Every structure is written in C-alpha cells, then in structure tokens.
Amino acid sequence: MINLRKISEENFIDAFNLKLGNGQDKFVSHPIRSLAQAYVYRTQCQPFGIYKEDEMVGYVMVIYDYDIPEYNIWHMMIDEEYQGKGYGKAALKCILSYIVAKPFGDSNRVTLTCNEDNKLALALYRNIGFTETGVVDDGEIELSLDISTNHIL
C-alpha cells in the first residue's frame, strides 16, 4: 500500500538517496533541490516521502500559492527501481486526498507542470483528470484539476 509521510529529521536522507531514471533529470528536480525550496517556502508547503509500506519509493512536495490561490504539486518522482508499478498513480491519489483537506488555504484548484516530452507522466495526469490550461513555459505544460468536481478520489 502506498502512503505519504512528511519529510522529517528521520527520513530526509532517504529522500536524498532516491534516484531518477536515465535522462529523467530533464523532467524533474532531485529531492535535494526541492527540500531547499521547502525550507524557503516552509510556511506554505509540505514535502513528503512516498512510501510502499516502510520503504521510501518516491518524493513529492505540495505548495500553496496564496496569491492565486491554488495548490501546486512540485517535483513528484518515483525512484528508478520502483517505476512502472503503479506507485505514481497511487501516490497522486494520496496527494490529492491530502489537498482535499485544504491544509493551507481554501482552494479547489490544483496545478502542476510537466515537461512536454514526459509522455508517461502526461498520460498519468490526464488519466486522473488534470487538463491543460494552455500555458506552456520553456517546454513545461501547465495542467490543472478542480478537486471539487473530480470523482477519482
């Protein structure tokens, strides 16, 4: 079973040890960079380890943009050893369940970006119900989801 655990003093090294697949560094930042951003934005974000039982298999950060307002999913990645097993989809559902509780603000909009060449991730996001907003920046496609109308959760 896939679950999320907040990144803490006990597990941040496990996040550092996650590995991207060959060539995937052009699609997503490593958790080391993301955790530095989490420190900067600590009043509006929560980094998570993605766990299969007690083994960290991935990483993701949820951040709230008070200016828009909306939730953003940043830097989601599954370790190369665990890819192709459905953990990304299961983790995304856990992330959206977390956001439904509105831990930072009262927005139903969830946004993320995905490299236009990352066909597998784009298919996953579309399958969950994310739709393209029409915004593309430096090869990154913006997708959004209204959690008040999504029935996958």
CORFENBEL-V506382 format. One record per pair of residues at least 6 apart in sequence whose ideal C-beta (glycine too) atoms are under 8 Angstrom apart, sorted by the first residue. I is the first residue (numbers start at 1). GAP is how many residues later the second one is. D is the distance in Angstrom with one decimal. If there is no record, write none. Layout:
i-><I	I>
gap-><GAP	GAP>
d-><D	D>
This chain:
i-><1	1	2	2	2	2	2	2	2	2	3	3	3	4	4	4	4	4	4	4	4	4	5	5	5	5	5	6	6	6	6	7	7	7	7	7	7	7	11	11	12	14	14	15	15	15	15	15	15	15	16	16	18	18	18	18	18	18	18	19	19	19	20	20	20	20	20	21	21	22	24	24	26	26	27	27	27	27	27	28	28	28	29	30	31	31	31	31	33	34	34	34	34	34	35	37	37	37	38	38	38	38	41	44	44	44	44	44	45	45	45	45	45	45	46	46	46	46	46	47	47	47	48	48	48	48	48	48	49	49	49	50	50	50	50	50	50	50	50	50	51	52	52	56	57	57	57	57	57	58	58	58	58	58	58	58	58	59	59	59	60	60	60	60	60	60	60	61	61	61	62	62	62	62	62	62	62	62	63	63	63	64	64	64	64	64	64	64	65	65	66	66	68	68	69	69	69	69	70	70	70	70	70	71	71	71	71	71	71	71	72	72	72	73	73	73	73	73	74	76	76	76	76	76	78	78	78	88	88	89	89	89	92	92	92	93	93	93	96	96	96	96	96	96	96	97	99	99	100	100	108	108	108	108	109	109	109	109	110	110	110	110	110	111	111	111	111	111	112	112	112	112	112	113	113	113	113	113	114	114	114	114	114	114	115	115	115	115	116	116	116	116	116	117	122	122	125	126	128	128	128	129	129	129	129	130	130	130	131	131	131	132	132	132	133	133	133	134	135	135	136	147>
gap-><51	52	48	49	50	55	85	88	89	92	47	48	91	44	45	46	47	56	87	90	91	94	6	43	44	46	51	40	41	42	43	8	28	31	40	41	42	52	38	45	23	35	42	16	17	20	32	34	41	44	15	16	12	13	38	40	41	59	61	60	61	62	7	8	10	57	60	59	62	58	53	56	89	91	87	88	90	91	94	47	48	49	46	47	16	28	44	46	42	13	25	27	40	41	12	8	24	37	7	8	9	23	22	19	20	21	22	60	16	17	18	19	29	59	15	16	17	52	57	12	13	14	11	12	13	14	47	50	7	9	10	6	7	8	9	10	28	37	41	44	6	30	35	23	21	22	24	25	30	18	19	20	21	24	29	30	33	16	17	18	13	14	15	16	17	31	35	12	13	14	9	10	11	12	33	36	37	41	8	9	11	6	7	8	39	40	41	43	6	7	38	39	39	41	36	37	38	40	37	39	40	41	74	28	33	34	36	38	39	40	38	39	40	19	22	37	38	39	38	12	15	16	19	36	9	10	13	33	36	35	38	39	32	33	36	35	59	60	14	32	49	51	54	56	57	56	11	48	47	53	38	39	40	41	35	36	37	38	20	34	35	36	37	22	31	32	33	34	13	18	30	31	32	24	27	28	29	30	7	8	11	26	27	29	6	24	25	26	6	20	23	24	25	22	19	21	18	17	17	22	24	16	21	22	23	13	14	15	12	13	14	9	10	11	9	10	11	8	6	7	6	6>
d-><7.3	6.6	6.5	6.9	5.8	7.8	5.6	3.8	5.5	6.2	8.0	5.2	6.4	4.2	7.2	6.3	7.2	7.6	7.2	4.9	6.9	6.5	6.6	6.4	5.0	5.6	7.9	6.3	7.3	6.1	7.9	5.8	6.6	7.3	4.2	6.4	5.9	7.8	5.4	6.4	6.5	6.4	4.3	4.2	7.9	6.7	7.6	5.8	6.7	5.2	6.4	5.7	7.5	5.8	7.0	6.7	5.7	6.7	4.7	5.6	5.0	7.3	7.9	6.8	6.7	6.2	6.2	4.0	6.2	7.7	7.5	7.5	6.6	7.6	7.7	4.7	7.5	4.6	7.0	5.7	7.0	4.8	5.2	7.9	7.6	4.3	6.9	7.3	7.6	6.4	6.9	5.3	6.5	4.1	6.0	7.7	7.3	7.4	5.4	7.8	4.5	5.8	5.8	5.9	4.6	7.6	6.5	5.7	5.8	6.4	3.9	6.9	7.9	8.0	7.0	5.2	8.0	7.8	6.9	7.1	7.5	4.4	7.1	5.4	7.1	7.2	7.5	7.9	4.4	7.4	6.1	6.9	5.6	3.5	6.3	6.1	6.9	6.8	4.4	7.7	6.6	7.0	6.4	7.8	6.0	5.4	7.9	4.1	5.5	7.1	5.6	4.0	6.0	6.9	6.4	7.3	6.0	6.6	7.3	5.6	6.4	7.4	6.5	4.1	7.5	6.5	5.9	7.6	4.5	5.4	6.2	7.3	6.2	7.6	6.3	6.5	6.3	7.9	7.3	4.8	5.7	7.6	5.6	7.5	7.9	3.5	5.2	7.5	7.7	6.0	7.9	6.3	7.6	7.5	5.1	7.6	4.4	7.7	5.1	4.1	6.9	5.3	7.6	4.9	7.4	7.9	6.1	6.9	4.7	7.2	7.5	5.3	6.4	7.8	6.0	6.6	7.6	4.2	7.4	7.2	7.1	7.3	7.6	7.6	5.3	5.1	7.3	7.6	5.8	5.9	7.4	7.2	6.8	7.7	5.7	7.4	6.9	6.6	6.7	7.5	7.6	6.2	7.3	7.8	5.5	6.0	5.7	6.2	5.6	6.4	5.3	5.0	4.1	8.0	5.9	7.5	6.2	7.8	7.9	6.5	4.7	7.9	5.8	7.5	6.3	7.1	4.5	7.9	6.8	7.0	7.6	5.8	7.9	7.5	4.2	6.5	5.2	7.3	5.1	5.3	6.2	6.8	5.5	6.4	7.7	5.8	5.9	7.6	7.7	7.1	5.3	7.4	5.3	7.3	7.1	7.9	5.3	7.6	7.1	7.7	5.6	5.3	4.8	8.0	5.7	3.9	6.4	4.7	6.3	6.6	7.3	5.8	7.1	5.5	4.6	6.7	5.3	7.8	7.8	4.0	7.2	7.1>
